[in-house]
C-alpha cells in the first residue's frame, strides 16, 4: 500500500548540502577507507580497520571522541577530506554484479517533533544509547553515516530525475566485498527542486538509525538555530527499490538450553525439532548445544500479564514474546549489557551456541514491511530490535560536517 500523501510542507523536506568527502588523490582507493555501518562491525574488525591510515573507522569507532574530532580536523587540513564546492542532493547506489540492491537520495533532512512529523520511528529506543549517540555527534560535530528511511511513492517524477542523474559519471566509487557503492551529485537547482517537491508529499519510516534520530532531536531541543534540527539521511523509495527486511535474533550466553526449554514450557508450547531451521510464522526456534526446539502458542493469560500497559498488537510480535514472556518472565534474564546479544544473521546466532555451555539462541521470524506501516500508522512502535532493514549504507562516502560558527 502507498505511503499516505501529505500536503506541502508537512511532508519530507530533504535539502541539498555540501558533503565532506574523501579526495582519492590524497586518501587513495575509497574501498580502503570506507566501511559497513557501525552496527555491522564487531570489536575485532573495528580494531583492524582503525589501524589503516585515514580509515573512516578511526572516527566511527573512536574510543576517545575528542581525539576523533581532532583527527577529523587534521584530515581536512591535509586535504584528505574536502568539502564539495556546490550544494547537492546525492544519489547513492549499492550494486552486486548487474543487480541494483539499493538506490536512494542523500541530503539534509529537516527533523520535527510530534505526531505531524513526516519522519516516523517504528521502534522504541534506549535512553542511555540516545545520550551516548548525542555525545558522539556533538563532540565530533559531524554525522558519518546517514539515517536510513523508506517511503512509498505514487509518482514517477523523482525516479525519473534519479535515473537521469545516474547516467552521468559518479563522483565516488568504492567496493566492500562483492558490493559496489556509487555516489552521484545532483547539483542542478531545477533537478533538486523536482526531487524536493516529489518528496514533500510523503512520510517515511526510519528503517535504521532510531537512536541517532532521537539524539538529534535531543541536541536541538529548545535551540531554534541548532544544526541538529536536520540530519544526514538516505531516503529509499520502496516502490522501486524495496529494502530487505529481516529479523534480529537473541543470543543469551548465560542460559542453558535444556533448562530454558523446561521454563519455556510453563508459558508456551514447546516441541523438539529434528534439526536446525528458520522459524515459521507464529513460532520461535530455540537453539543450543546442537539441539533445536519450536516455541509456539504462548499462554494467553501469561502473555497478557507481561504485556500489560503495552499496545495489544505486541501480542502478535515475536520480539515482544521473546523479550517479555521468555527472557523476562520465564528465564529471568536481566536487562543488562552483555546479558543478551542481538545478532542479525541466523547462522551466526546458531553457531554461537553450538557447543555445551555456550548458551542459547532464540531465532525470530521477520515481520513484513506492510506490518511496520500498519502499526506505525496506528501510532504503535515495535519493541526494540524487532527489525533489520537492509542493505544499510556504507559509512564514509558523504559526511555531514558542521563547521564551528
C-alpha positions as CSV (number, residue, x, y, z in Angstrom):
1,X,0.0,0.0,0.0
2,X,1.3,3.5,-0.8
3,X,2.6,5.9,1.9
4,X,-0.2,8.4,2.7
5,X,0.4,11.5,0.6
6,X,0.6,14.8,2.6
7,X,0.3,18.4,1.5
8,X,3.4,20.6,1.4
9,X,5.2,21.5,3.7
10,X,4.2,18.7,6.2
11,X,5.9,16.0,4.2
12,X,9.6,15.1,3.9
13,X,11.9,18.1,3.5
14,X,15.2,17.0,2.0
15,X,17.7,19.8,1.3
16,X,20.9,19.9,-0.7
17,X,24.1,20.3,1.3
18,X,27.9,20.4,0.7
19,X,29.1,17.0,1.8
20,X,32.6,16.4,3.1
21,X,34.1,13.6,1.1
22,X,37.4,11.7,0.7
23,X,39.8,13.1,-2.0
24,X,41.1,9.9,-3.8
25,X,44.3,11.8,-4.7
26,X,45.1,12.0,-1.0
27,X,43.2,9.1,0.5
28,X,43.8,6.6,-2.3
29,X,41.2,3.9,-3.3
30,X,38.0,4.7,-1.5
31,X,37.5,1.0,-1.0
32,X,40.3,1.1,1.6
33,X,38.8,3.9,3.7
34,X,35.0,3.3,3.9
35,X,33.3,0.5,5.8
36,X,29.9,-1.0,6.7
37,X,27.7,0.8,9.2
38,X,28.6,1.0,12.9
39,X,26.3,-1.8,14.0
40,X,27.6,-4.3,11.4
41,X,31.2,-4.3,12.6
42,X,32.3,-6.2,15.7
43,X,35.1,-5.1,18.0
44,X,37.8,-7.3,16.4
45,X,37.2,-6.0,12.9
46,X,36.8,-2.4,14.1
47,X,40.3,-2.6,15.7
48,X,41.7,-3.9,12.4
49,X,40.1,-1.2,10.4
50,X,41.2,1.6,12.8
51,X,44.8,0.5,12.1
52,X,44.5,1.7,8.5
53,X,45.6,5.3,7.7
54,X,42.7,7.7,7.1
55,X,40.1,4.9,7.5
56,X,36.6,6.2,8.5
57,X,36.6,3.6,11.3
58,X,39.1,5.7,13.1
59,X,36.3,8.2,13.6
60,X,33.3,5.9,13.6
61,X,34.7,3.5,16.2
62,X,36.9,6.0,18.1
63,X,37.4,5.3,21.8
64,X,38.0,9.0,22.5
65,X,35.5,11.4,21.0
66,X,37.8,14.4,21.5
67,X,40.7,12.7,19.7
68,X,38.3,11.7,16.9
69,X,37.3,15.4,16.4
70,X,41.0,16.4,16.2
71,X,41.6,13.6,13.7
72,X,38.7,14.8,11.5
73,X,40.1,18.4,11.6
74,X,43.6,17.2,10.7
75,X,42.3,15.2,7.7
76,X,40.5,18.2,6.4
77,X,43.5,20.4,6.9
78,X,45.7,17.9,4.9
79,X,43.1,17.7,2.1
80,X,42.3,14.0,2.8
81,X,38.7,15.1,3.4
82,X,37.4,18.0,1.3
83,X,34.0,19.8,1.3
84,X,32.2,19.9,-2.0
85,X,32.0,23.3,-3.6
86,X,28.4,23.2,-4.5
87,X,25.3,22.0,-2.5
88,X,24.0,18.7,-3.8
89,X,21.4,16.1,-3.3
90,X,23.4,12.9,-3.7
91,X,22.1,9.7,-5.4
92,X,23.6,6.6,-3.7
93,X,23.5,3.1,-5.1
94,X,24.6,-0.3,-4.0
95,X,25.1,-3.0,-6.7
96,X,26.2,-6.6,-6.7
97,X,27.0,-7.7,-10.2
98,X,24.3,-6.5,-12.5
99,X,21.7,-6.3,-9.7
100,X,20.9,-3.0,-8.0
101,X,20.5,-3.7,-4.3
102,X,19.5,-0.2,-3.2
103,X,19.2,3.2,-4.7
104,X,18.2,6.4,-2.8
105,X,18.8,10.1,-2.1
106,X,21.2,11.5,0.5
107,X,20.7,15.1,1.8
108,X,19.9,17.1,4.9
109,X,16.5,16.1,6.2
110,X,14.6,18.5,8.4
111,X,13.5,17.0,11.7
112,X,10.4,17.9,13.6
113,X,8.7,16.6,16.7
114,X,5.2,15.3,17.3
115,X,2.5,13.4,15.5
116,X,2.8,15.6,12.4
117,X,6.4,14.8,11.8
118,X,7.0,13.2,8.4
119,X,9.7,11.0,9.9
120,X,8.2,8.1,11.7
121,X,10.2,6.0,14.2
122,X,8.9,2.4,14.2
123,X,10.9,1.0,17.2
124,X,11.5,2.1,20.8
125,X,14.9,3.4,21.8
126,X,17.1,3.1,24.9
127,X,17.7,6.4,26.7
128,X,21.3,5.7,27.6
129,X,22.1,4.8,24.0
130,X,20.5,8.1,22.8
131,X,22.6,10.0,25.3
132,X,25.8,8.2,24.0
133,X,24.9,9.0,20.4
134,X,24.2,12.6,21.2
135,X,27.6,13.0,22.9
136,X,29.3,11.4,19.9
137,X,27.5,13.6,17.3
138,X,28.0,16.8,19.3
139,X,31.7,16.1,20.1
140,X,32.6,15.3,16.5
141,X,30.2,17.9,15.1
142,X,29.7,15.5,12.3
143,X,27.5,12.7,11.0
144,X,29.5,9.9,9.4
145,X,26.6,7.7,8.2
146,X,23.1,8.7,7.2
147,X,19.8,7.7,8.8
148,X,18.1,5.1,6.5
149,X,14.5,5.8,5.8
150,X,12.0,4.2,3.5
151,X,8.9,5.7,1.8
152,X,6.4,4.6,-0.8
153,X,5.8,6.9,-3.7
154,X,2.8,7.1,-6.1
155,X,4.5,9.3,-8.7
156,X,7.5,8.8,-11.0
157,X,9.0,12.3,-11.3
158,X,11.6,11.8,-8.6
159,X,12.5,8.3,-10.0
160,X,12.9,9.9,-13.5
161,X,15.3,12.6,-12.1
162,X,17.3,10.0,-10.2
163,X,17.6,7.8,-13.3
164,X,18.8,10.8,-15.3
165,X,21.4,11.7,-12.7
166,X,22.8,8.1,-12.7
167,X,23.6,8.3,-16.4
168,X,26.4,10.8,-15.6
169,X,29.8,9.7,-14.2
170,X,29.7,9.1,-10.4
171,X,31.7,11.4,-8.1
172,X,32.7,8.4,-5.9
173,X,33.0,4.6,-6.4
174,X,34.1,2.0,-3.9
175,X,33.7,-1.6,-3.1
176,X,33.0,-3.5,0.1
177,X,33.3,-7.2,-0.6
178,X,31.3,-8.1,-3.7
179,X,29.1,-4.9,-3.5
180,X,29.9,-1.7,-5.3
181,X,28.9,1.6,-3.8
182,X,28.4,4.6,-6.1
183,X,27.6,8.3,-5.4
184,X,26.4,10.9,-7.9
185,X,26.0,14.6,-7.1
186,X,22.8,16.3,-8.3
187,X,23.8,20.0,-8.3
188,X,21.3,21.4,-10.8
189,X,18.8,23.6,-9.0
190,X,15.9,22.6,-11.3
191,X,16.5,18.9,-10.6
192,X,16.9,19.5,-6.9
193,X,13.6,21.3,-6.9
194,X,11.8,18.4,-8.7
195,X,13.2,16.0,-6.1
196,X,12.3,18.1,-3.2
197,X,8.8,18.7,-4.5
198,X,8.3,15.0,-5.1
199,X,9.4,14.0,-1.6
200,X,7.3,16.7,0.1
201,X,4.2,14.7,-0.5
202,X,5.2,11.8,1.7
203,X,6.1,10.5,5.1
204,X,8.9,8.0,5.7
205,X,9.6,5.3,8.3
206,X,13.0,5.1,9.9
207,X,14.5,1.8,8.8
208,X,17.8,2.3,10.6
209,X,19.1,5.0,12.9
210,X,16.4,5.4,15.6
211,X,18.9,6.3,18.3
212,X,20.7,8.8,16.1
213,X,17.4,10.4,15.1
214,X,16.4,10.7,18.8
215,X,19.9,12.1,19.6
216,X,19.5,14.9,17.0
217,X,16.1,15.8,18.5
218,X,17.6,15.8,22.0
219,X,20.5,18.0,20.9
220,X,18.2,20.5,19.1
221,X,15.6,20.8,21.9
222,X,15.0,24.4,22.7
223,X,17.5,25.6,20.2
224,X,16.0,27.2,17.1
225,X,19.3,27.6,15.3
226,X,20.7,24.2,16.2
227,X,22.4,22.4,13.2
228,X,20.8,19.2,14.6
229,X,17.3,20.3,13.6
230,X,18.4,18.5,10.4
231,X,20.1,15.2,9.9
232,X,22.1,13.4,7.3
233,X,19.6,10.9,5.7
234,X,19.3,8.4,3.0
235,X,15.7,8.1,1.6
236,X,14.8,4.9,-0.3
237,X,11.6,4.6,-2.3
238,X,10.5,1.0,-1.6
239,X,8.2,1.0,-4.6
240,X,11.2,1.0,-6.9
241,X,14.0,-0.4,-4.7
242,X,12.5,-2.2,-1.8
243,X,14.7,-2.7,1.2
244,X,15.3,-6.2,2.6
245,X,13.5,-6.8,6.0
246,X,14.8,-9.5,8.3
247,X,14.6,-10.4,12.0
248,X,17.1,-9.7,14.8
249,X,17.9,-12.8,16.8
250,X,18.7,-13.1,20.5
251,X,21.8,-14.9,21.8
252,X,21.9,-15.5,25.6
253,X,25.4,-16.7,26.6
254,X,24.4,-17.4,30.3
255,X,21.3,-19.5,29.5
256,X,21.5,-23.3,29.4
257,X,19.3,-24.5,26.6
258,X,17.8,-27.6,28.3
259,X,16.8,-25.5,31.3
260,X,15.4,-22.9,29.0
261,X,13.2,-25.5,27.4
262,X,11.7,-26.6,30.7
263,X,11.0,-23.0,31.8
264,X,9.5,-22.1,28.4
265,X,7.1,-25.0,28.6
266,X,5.4,-23.2,31.5
267,X,4.3,-20.3,29.3
268,X,4.1,-21.8,25.8
269,X,4.0,-25.0,23.8
270,X,7.5,-26.5,23.1
271,X,8.4,-29.3,20.8
272,X,11.8,-30.6,19.8
273,X,12.8,-30.3,16.1
274,X,14.8,-32.9,14.1
275,X,17.4,-30.3,13.1
276,X,18.1,-26.6,12.5
277,X,15.8,-24.4,10.6
278,X,14.5,-20.9,10.5
279,X,11.3,-20.1,12.4
280,X,8.0,-20.1,10.5
281,X,5.2,-17.5,11.0
282,X,3.8,-17.7,14.6
283,X,6.7,-19.6,16.1
284,X,10.2,-19.1,17.6
285,X,13.1,-21.5,17.4
286,X,15.3,-22.1,20.4
287,X,18.8,-23.4,19.7
288,X,21.5,-24.6,22.0
289,X,24.1,-27.4,22.3
290,X,23.3,-28.7,18.9
291,X,19.6,-29.1,19.6
292,X,16.6,-27.2,18.4
293,X,13.0,-26.6,19.7
294,X,10.0,-24.8,18.3
295,X,8.1,-22.5,20.7
296,X,4.5,-21.7,19.8
297,X,1.1,-20.8,21.2
298,X,2.1,-18.5,24.2
299,X,-0.3,-18.9,27.1
300,X,-2.8,-16.0,26.7
301,X,-3.0,-15.2,30.4
302,X,0.8,-15.1,30.8
303,X,1.2,-13.0,27.7
304,X,-1.5,-10.5,28.8
305,X,0.2,-10.2,32.1
306,X,3.7,-9.5,30.8
307,X,2.4,-7.1,28.2
308,X,0.1,-5.2,30.5
309,X,0.2,-1.5,29.7
310,X,1.6,-2.1,26.2
311,X,-0.2,-2.0,22.8
312,X,-2.3,-5.1,22.3
313,X,-0.7,-5.6,18.9
314,X,2.5,-6.5,20.7
315,X,1.0,-9.9,21.5
316,X,1.4,-10.8,17.8
317,X,5.1,-9.7,17.6
318,X,7.8,-12.3,18.1
319,X,10.2,-9.8,19.6
320,X,7.7,-8.8,22.3
321,X,7.0,-12.5,23.1
322,X,10.7,-13.2,23.2
323,X,11.8,-10.2,25.3
324,X,8.9,-10.1,27.8
325,X,7.4,-13.6,28.0
326,X,10.6,-15.6,27.6
327,X,13.7,-13.5,28.6
328,X,12.0,-11.6,31.3
329,X,9.3,-13.9,32.7
330,X,10.3,-17.5,32.0
331,X,14.1,-17.1,32.1
332,X,14.7,-14.1,34.3
333,X,17.4,-12.7,32.1
334,X,18.5,-9.3,33.4
335,X,18.3,-6.3,31.1
336,X,22.0,-5.6,31.5
337,X,24.8,-5.0,28.9
338,X,26.1,-8.4,27.7
339,X,23.2,-10.5,29.1
340,X,21.6,-10.6,25.6
341,X,23.4,-10.2,22.3
342,X,21.4,-9.1,19.2
343,X,22.6,-10.9,16.1
344,X,21.3,-10.1,12.6
345,X,22.3,-13.4,10.9
346,X,20.6,-16.6,12.0
347,X,23.6,-18.8,11.0
348,X,25.9,-16.7,13.2
349,X,23.4,-16.9,16.1
350,X,23.2,-20.7,15.9
351,X,27.0,-21.0,15.5
352,X,27.4,-19.0,18.7
353,X,25.6,-21.7,20.8
354,X,26.7,-24.9,19.1
355,X,28.8,-26.3,21.9
356,X,27.9,-27.3,25.5
357,X,28.0,-24.3,27.9
358,X,27.8,-21.8,25.0
359,X,24.3,-20.6,26.0
360,X,21.1,-20.5,23.9
361,X,19.8,-18.5,21.0
362,X,16.2,-17.6,20.0
363,X,15.6,-17.2,16.3
364,X,12.8,-14.9,15.3
365,X,10.7,-14.7,12.1
366,X,10.8,-11.4,10.2
367,X,7.9,-9.0,10.2
368,X,6.7,-7.6,6.9
369,X,7.0,-4.0,5.7
370,X,3.2,-3.9,5.5
371,X,3.1,-4.8,9.2
372,X,5.5,-2.0,10.0
373,X,3.5,0.6,8.1
374,X,0.2,-0.7,9.6
375,X,1.4,-0.4,13.2
376,X,3.1,2.9,12.8
377,X,0.0,4.2,11.1
378,X,-1.9,3.2,14.2
379,X,0.6,5.0,16.4
380,X,2.2,1.8,17.6
381,X,6.0,1.5,18.0
382,X,7.5,-2.0,17.8
383,X,9.7,-3.4,20.5
384,X,13.4,-2.6,20.4
385,X,15.5,-4.7,18.0
386,X,12.5,-6.1,16.1
387,X,13.5,-5.4,12.5
388,X,16.6,-5.2,10.4
389,X,16.2,-3.3,7.2
390,X,18.9,-3.5,4.6
391,X,21.2,-3.2,2.9
392,X,22.4,-0.3,5.1
393,X,24.5,2.5,3.6
394,X,28.3,2.4,3.9
395,X,29.9,4.9,6.2
396,X,32.4,7.4,4.7
397,X,31.2,8.2,1.3
398,X,29.4,11.5,2.1
399,X,29.8,13.1,5.6
400,X,27.8,15.9,7.1
401,X,30.3,18.1,9.0
402,X,29.3,21.3,10.9
403,X,31.9,23.9,10.8
404,X,32.4,26.0,14.0
405,X,30.4,29.2,14.0
